[in-house]
Amino acid sequence: MTPGLEDMSDIPSQFRWPPLPDALVLNENEVHVWRASLRREASKALGLLQILSEDERRKAARFCLQEVREQFIVGRAILRGILGRYLHVDPKRLQFNYGPHGKPAVAPECGGEGISFNMSDSHGLAIYAVARRRQVGIDLERMRSDVPCERMARRFFAENELKAFLALPVNQRQEGFFNCWTRKEAYLKAIGEGLSFPLKNVVVSLAPCEPAAILAVQGGPEQARQWSLVALHPDPAYSAALAVEGHECQLRFWQWNHA
């Protein structure tokens, strides 16, 4: 049985991500999390342009770096492929609406009412979350050694987070920093605010030995209690987090092996 959200912090990083199932069913008490590689041969990546909408193609064209442009194309094509499976819709025919801060949603005319999703990618890897009748946010970051973790923590972390970060052994601070960053981002993406909501206004756990948790949110403790937070382990070189509206929900994990 797939563990509930409250149990996910105990899952080791090497847990399996099974391949795409033949029959895909998303129940209301589940959140499905997908992992996918965005690396393709240039010709294959560009071949996926036909799946994208005109506005997605225009956005792809604005990326100056070829590698970034190709990975954007692959990532959006995979997103369309995943959602098409749930909705039984040709991925090319999917349409999206966007919230005030850019959070996408499937247009109702595509049968997407009640379906929520979110995606994140970093350096060739992408993760996706899909749920019914509850909001989700997901964030992924490669843990790069060139990131000035302490300087950024002093600038963006809440006072309690900074104290927890500085209390970590030096060899755990990089992991602690990225734990904090992805957990904040996952929550902000779930509520549809993005970086318009100050990072210091949400406080999360960050120590490698602690379960992922939202500790405080501007607006009061009731707001924090409405959400579950999960640490994900898609790859040893990455940090990731999932924010889910509500509790008592099960996670299922899938590996997307083709676009």
N, C-alpha and C positions, 0 to 999 in steps of 0.2 A: 504494500500500500504506500502511495506517495505521502510523505509527511506533510502535516499542516504547516502553515506559515510560522507558527510559534516554535516549530521544531527545526527549521531550516538552518539555523546557525550551527547546528551540530553535525551537518553533513560535511564530510571531508572534501577537499578540493578536487579529488580524482573521481567524483561521482560521474556516472555515465550519462551521455546525451544520446539517446537512441536515434536512429535514422527516421526519416519521414515515414509515418505509418500509412497503410493503405486506406484505412477508414479513420478519418479525423473528426472527433467529436469534442466540442468545448462545452462543458456543463457550467452552470452558473456558479457553482462552488469551486471552480478551478481557475487558475491562471496558467497559461502555457507560455513557456520561455524558449525561444529559438536561438541557436548559435549558427553563424555562417561565416565562411571565409569570403572576402570581397576580392581576392586576388584571382584574376583571369588573364588569359592572353588578350592582348589589345584587340585583336579582331573579334574575339568572343564577347568582350565587354561592349564594344561599339555595336555589335549585332543586337544587343539587348535594348538599344534605343527605341526600337519599334514598339516595345511594350509600354514605354513611358508616354505621358501626356505631353502636350505642346509646352506647357509652362515648365514641366520638369526638364524637358530638353533644353529650353532656354537657360534654366538655372545651371544645368550641366555645362553648357557652353561658356558660362562666365568663369569657370575654374581655369586658372592659367596653367597649372601643373597637370600634365597628362595623367599621371598616376592618380591624383586626387579626383580628376574628372571621371576617369574610368571606374573608380571605386564608388563614386556617387551613383553612377548609372547602375552598377551591379547591385548596390544596396537598395535602391528604389525598386529595381526589377524583382529582387527577392521579396521585399515587402509586399508588392503586388501579388506575387506568387503565393505567399503565405495567406494573405487575406482572401484571395480568390478561392483557396481551398476551403476555408470556413464558410464563405458566402455562396459557393457554387456559382461563381461569376468569372467570366473570362478576365484575366488580369488586365488586359488592355482596356476593358470597359469600366474599370473602377474609377470613380471620381471622388475627390476629397474636398472637404470644407476646412477652413482654418480659423482657429480662435483668435482673439485680439492680440495674443503674443506668439502666434504662429503654430500652436499645437494642432496637428492634423486630426481629422475624423472622417470616416467613410460617409459620403453623402447618403441621405436617407433613400434616395431613388435607386441606390445600388444594393438596398437591403441591409444596410449597415446599422440600422437603428438598434441600439443596445450593445453593439460591439465597440470596445475601446482598445486602443493599441498604442504602443510607443516603441521607438527604436533608438539605438545609439551605436556609433561606430568609432573605432580608433585604430589607426595603423594597420589596416587590412583585415580587421575582425569586426563583426557586427553582432549585436544581440537584439532580440525583439520580444516584446511582451504583448499578449493578447488576452482579453477577458470579456466577460459579459456583465453588463449592468453594474460595473464598478470601474473607477478610474485607475489607471496604472501609469507609472513613470519608471524609466529605466535609464541607467547611465553606465558607461564603460570608458575606462581610461587605461592606456598602457603606462605602467609605472616606470617613467623615464628618469634616469639619474641626473639629467641636466635641468630638472625643475628645481627652482630655489624654494624648497619646501618650507623652511622656517620663515623666510621673508613673506611668502604668500600666506602662511598661516597667521602671521601677525597682522596682515592686512584684511583678510577675509573671515577668519574664524571668530566666533563668539568668545567672550572672556573665559568661560568654563572649558570650551574646546581647546583654546590655546594652552591653558594650564595642563590639561590632560595630554596634549601633544608634547609639551616641554618636559613632562614627567616621564615620558617613554625613554627607554634606553636608545642611544643614538642609532643603533642598528635596526631599530623598529620604527623610526620616525618616518621613513619614506612610505612604508605600508600604512602607518597611521594617518599620514596626510591624505593619501589617495582613498583610504576608507572614508574619511570625513568628506572629502570633496565629492565622491560619487554618491554618497548617501544624501547629501544636501541636494545635489543636482537631480537625483531620482525623484525626491519629494517635490521640488519646484516644477519639474516637468509633469508630474502627476496632477498637480493643481492647476496646470496651464499657465503659470506665471513666468517660468524661465527666470532669467537674471533680472527681470523687472522687480522681483521680490528680493530684497537684500539678503545675501547669504548669512549674515549675522543674525537674522531674525528666525532662523531655525537651528536648533542645537541637536546634534546627533552624537552617538557613541563613536569612538574611533580606535580604541586600543585593540590590537590584534587578538587579544585573549577575551574580548567582550563580545556578546551578541550584538548584532545591528539593532539599533533602536532610535526612535525619535524621542528625545528627552524633553524638548520644549519648543513651542512655536509661538511667535507673537500673536496674540489674540486669546491666549489662555490654554490651560491644560486640556480642555475638552477637544480643541482642534487637534492636538497631538494624539489623543486617544482614538481618533477616527481612522488612524492609518497604521498599517503594518510595514515594517522595513526589513528587508532580507539582503544579506551579503551573498553575492553570486561568485562562482569560481570558474569562469569559462576557459581560463588559460593561466598557467602560473605567472606569466609576465604581466597580467592585467588585474585591475581591481574593478569590481562592478557591484551595482546595487539595484534593487527593485523596490519601489514603493507601491503599495496596494491599498486602495480604499477598503476599510473594514477588516474583519478578522475571520477566523474559522474558514480558511480557504486552503485548497490544496494546490501545489505546484506540480506541473509536469514539464519535462525537458525534452527538446527535440533538436536534432542536428539537420540543418538544411544543406544538402549536398549538391544541389543544382539549382540554377535560376529558372 
